[in-house]
Amino acid sequence: MNNRRPSNSARSTDPADPHPRRAAALILAALVSLASLATVVRAHSPHDVVTHVALSPDFANDETVFAYMVLTGHRVFARSTDGGRSWEQTSPAMAIHGIEDFGFSPDYASDRTAFAATLGGVYRTTDAGLTWAPVNTGLGTGTGTAAFGIAVSPNFATDDKVVLATDRGAYVSNDRGDSWIEANTGIIDPLVSVVGFSPDGATIFVGDMTLHRSINGGASWQPTFNFTDPLISLDFSPLAPDGSLLAVTFGRLGGGVLVSVDGGQSFQTSNDNLTDDQINDVRFAPDGSVLAAAFAAGSYVADGPFQTWSVSTTGLEELSALTDNHFRELAISPTFSSDGIVFMAAYEGLFRSDDGGTTWEQLELYTQRVCKSVHIPPGYASTGTFFLGAYGGGIVCGNVLPPPVFEPAPTPLPGGTTINTAAQSAGQRVSAGPALAPPISSAPIPGPPPEVSYDPWATGLILPYSAVLEMSTQFETDGTMFYGYTELYRTNNGGQTWVPMNKPPGVVVVRAIGMSPDFDNDRIVFLGSTAEGTFRSDSGGGAWTALAGGLPVDLRSRHVCLSPDFVNDGTVFIASKDHGVARSTDGGDNWTLVGLGDDELRAFAISPDFAFDRTAFAGRETDGLYITTDGGDTWTAANHGLPTDDVLAVESIVVSPDYAVDRTVLLVTLDGTVFRSVNGGTRWVPATVGPGSASPRAMAISPDFAADQTLLLTNHDWVYRSRDGGDTWSRLPGYARVDDDHQAVRHTGSWLTFFVFGAGGDFPGPALSFGPGTHRTQSPGDSSTFTFFGDSVEWYALLNNASGIAEVTIDDGPPEQVDLYVPVTEYQQRVFSTRFDSPGWHTIQVTATGLSNPSSSGITVHSDGFGYTF
């Protein structure tokens, strides 16, 4: 963007607040909890806090969009080359620092060059964003310099000039970022946070509390105007190439939009009809109009400076209750005059407008495919079953030994209709019927049988968002797992049904759960939160006791790990975001901080032979792996063989169940590379063929690893499997379960939200809809549409004795009727599924017909969402 001050991810004690000016960086991504069943506050779904967005100068041809977002504790750079329809994540190490600004070469179409200003210095790409490398030569202590804004000269092809705004003043590069020179002559305050070139490139502006101008390429600066508050945004009108017309904003501090028509010598307010004066960003469009992003009001548009503003919220997500700072940054198409395209980054996600900011459509940067956790239970060798904790997708049960596919003969129903009994559970596909629509042939489902079958095991889940899925060490006999984020659930039957549990008082988000290895007998569970305390339950999660005894009150848990010999040694470790490792040796009554507190801990694992070898492994965010062999008293870096460039973030660690014999440990770094050690971490070797995908989330090791050598690894989109101990990996088909309330599902007509909360709700009982409710209609012609990229799709519905018949259409093909009648209510039923010959973009549409089975008392259609493989 090249003209932004430090935003919502920087210099603030509140992630939604860019002030005070010099506060520490902090990023938080969380979902709002449902305060009550009667009053649902819908948080954005999925949860993608987008703070920065920028468009290629050649956007009309390459449709390239850069975005920076915070996803459930992960900072992510994402790139789209199709105008925001699909996204890929690259350069996770760069994102760890916190991206503050993007700057594109004006000749990006040919040189593929762009820059990112981060809180850890500057990164550059010369391959259109596929890879990024730090370019910090001359920036003080290198990556210690916080870069808040970056501007690329309009004459970059000839002058190679880039200007940087940092916490140490302005820096100039005259060699395309290869080296930097401090350029603070004349600058009053060494902290500058916004920077920009006039459209003709002759003038450069930098500023924070004071706006400075340079007409000699940054060699010296002249103060032009002093503000009472620090700037948050600066932009120049393309209709005044010399930079004489510019606008600034101040974010939370109010003041609206100030405009200068004399090159920054003086400013006047331009706030006519600006109902929210807390403006985070202001942009001049190529046609001279002006757009602004407000804290909460939405987007404003004016025909020009000093003209009347009009506000639009059409298509924007319902505002989250977690922040008052919602709409962050704008990016305007270079061909706006003809295409009207604008992007807006927001706490609720990323939005695109194709009509100049009048109406908006939310883009899906963060799909509900992401798996935060993965577990391989005992018996995997014979059952092929594994479990995924999907953020927004609930619990997914995968099976690598899918059942055979068959089509039984049709069975008659009352009224002369026939059904295809291959339809699962109760909902049925109607293949013929004299009183219904014209007969539809029951064609075989195309495509080969899937390598992996998936089922969402969501019965009992109201909020399908997870930060943690924890499995009992005695899962094979007790079937117990805990699943938590803004709510907490437990299953005692292997995940088939889930029961809501009371979170500890005051806990907003569950961040970590640890279960006693003797859970069947002692019922002990530990729970860590986001700075709301650490707790222990001696009743399997029924009641909780707050733990103190040396634990910092603001400790933010990442992992809670119990010694395999917990019954005897009482040892518990907490790996935290901000206080390193906390250890208890008396079952959690008393705690000691035992080191590693100067960096975030992202991974933690304990040797299964801990009682004898006293070994544990801790993965940090920036400097790799540490090992203790004395129970946590001391920690030693163990990075021999791991990469040493830039950031070394360890995302997940697994230890062989036979560690005492094979000494095998595996870890995955933030770029998706898997490393294995067969000598207890003394030396690491990368996988021969790795997953090849960034932003991993979790890795799991088979309980029968010595025999089957199986590992599973999840990332933002996929599940990968290794069957040779981590040497090579193959990608398994992916699966996502998308609730009917997801923004990607479009409802046309008079659909109503039908809340289903189990006991005390519309239908008493433990079985619930997937998510807070279903969409319901009784109006013929009402439709629900979902577009996806994949190779199969399924539809889920609520069924009862008043349900009607729906038509399902795939890609404008012939409709197939589905009878939703059953005598006794059933929830979360898969009522339609089909496969395709190959992955591609497809659309499924469900339409109410107004028809019903003769045995039904109504014509209601309940849609509970969709699932798809990819």
WOJO-V150158 format. One record per backbone hydrogen bond with DSSP energy under -0.5 kcal/mol. NH is the residue of the N-H (numbers start at 1). CO is the residue of the C=O. If there is no record, write none. Layout:
BEGIN
NH;CO
NH;CO
END
This chain:
BEGIN
2;102
5;232
10;7
12;24
17;14
23;11
23;20
35;33
36;39
40;38
41;39
42;40
43;41
48;46
49;70
50;48
50;346
51;49
51;68
52;68
54;66
56;64
59;56
61;58
62;58
63;59
65;80
66;54
67;78
68;52
69;76
70;49
71;69
71;74
72;70
74;71
76;69
76;74
78;67
78;76
79;88
80;65
83;63
85;82
88;79
90;77
95;91
96;92
97;93
97;94
98;95
100;117
101;117
103;115
105;113
108;105
110;107
111;107
112;108
114;125
115;103
116;123
117;101
118;116
118;121
119;98
121;118
123;116
124;133
125;114
128;112
130;127
133;124
135;122
139;136
140;138
142;139
144;141
145;142
146;144
147;118
147;145
148;146
148;165
149;165
151;163
153;161
156;153
158;155
159;155
160;156
162;173
163;151
164;171
165;149
166;164
166;169
167;146
169;166
171;164
172;181
173;162
176;160
178;175
180;137
181;172
183;170
187;184
192;166
192;190
193;207
194;207
196;205
198;203
200;241
201;198
204;214
205;196
206;212
207;194
208;210
211;225
212;206
213;222
214;204
219;216
221;185
222;213
224;211
225;211
227;209
231;208
232;249
233;249
234;3
235;247
237;245
240;237
243;240
246;244
246;260
247;235
248;258
249;233
250;256
251;279
253;250
254;251
256;277
258;248
259;268
260;246
263;244
265;262
268;259
270;257
274;271
275;273
277;275
279;277
280;278
280;293
281;293
283;291
285;289
288;285
290;302
291;283
292;300
293;281
294;292
294;298
295;278
299;312
300;292
301;310
302;290
307;304
309;272
310;301
312;299
316;313
323;320
326;295
326;324
327;294
327;295
328;326
328;345
329;345
331;343
333;341
336;333
338;335
339;335
340;336
342;353
343;331
344;351
345;329
346;349
347;326
349;346
350;363
351;344
352;361
353;342
356;340
358;355
360;314
361;352
363;350
365;363
367;365
370;367
371;715
372;370
372;389
373;389
375;387
377;375
377;385
380;377
382;379
383;379
384;380
386;398
387;375
388;396
389;373
390;388
390;394
391;370
392;390
392;464
393;390
394;390
394;464
396;388
397;455
398;386
398;396
399;453
400;384
411;419
413;417
416;413
417;414
418;432
419;411
420;429
421;419
423;420
428;819
429;420
430;428
430;817
431;418
431;429
432;418
436;433
440;431
443;441
446;835
453;399
455;397
457;395
457;455
458;456
461;458
464;462
465;463
467;484
468;484
470;482
472;480
475;472
477;474
478;474
479;475
481;491
482;470
483;489
484;468
485;487
488;501
489;483
490;499
491;481
494;479
496;493
498;459
499;490
501;488
507;504
510;485
511;509
511;528
512;528
514;526
516;524
519;516
521;518
522;518
523;519
525;537
526;514
527;535
528;512
529;533
530;509
531;529
531;555
534;547
535;527
536;545
537;525
540;523
542;539
545;536
547;534
551;548
555;552
557;529
557;555
558;575
559;575
561;573
563;571
566;563
568;565
569;565
570;566
572;584
573;561
574;582
575;559
576;574
576;580
577;556
581;595
582;574
583;592
584;572
587;570
589;586
591;549
592;583
594;581
594;592
599;596
601;576
602;600
602;619
603;619
605;617
607;615
610;607
612;609
613;609
614;610
616;628
617;605
618;626
619;603
620;624
621;600
624;648
626;618
627;636
628;616
631;614
633;630
636;627
638;625
642;639
648;622
649;647
650;620
650;648
651;649
651;668
652;668
654;666
656;664
659;656
661;658
662;658
663;659
665;677
666;654
667;675
668;652
669;673
670;649
672;669
675;667
676;685
677;665
680;663
682;679
684;640
685;676
687;674
688;727
689;727
691;672
692;672
695;670
697;714
698;714
700;712
702;710
705;702
707;704
708;704
709;705
711;722
712;700
713;720
714;698
715;718
716;694
716;695
719;732
720;713
721;730
722;711
725;709
727;724
729;689
730;721
732;719
736;868
737;368
738;736
738;866
739;737
742;739
743;45
745;742
746;744
746;785
747;745
748;746
748;783
752;776
754;774
755;753
756;772
757;755
761;758
762;755
769;756
771;461
771;769
774;754
775;863
776;752
777;861
780;778
781;848
782;779
783;748
784;846
785;746
786;844
787;744
788;842
790;788
790;840
791;869
792;869
793;834
794;867
795;832
796;865
797;829
798;862
799;826
800;820
803;800
804;860
805;851
806;818
807;847
808;816
809;845
811;809
811;843
813;810
816;808
817;430
818;806
819;428
820;804
820;818
822;800
826;799
829;797
831;795
831;829
832;795
834;793
836;791
840;790
842;788
844;786
845;809
846;784
847;807
848;782
849;805
851;805
856;853
857;801
860;802
861;777
862;798
863;775
863;861
864;796
864;862
865;796
866;738
867;794
868;736
869;792
870;734
END
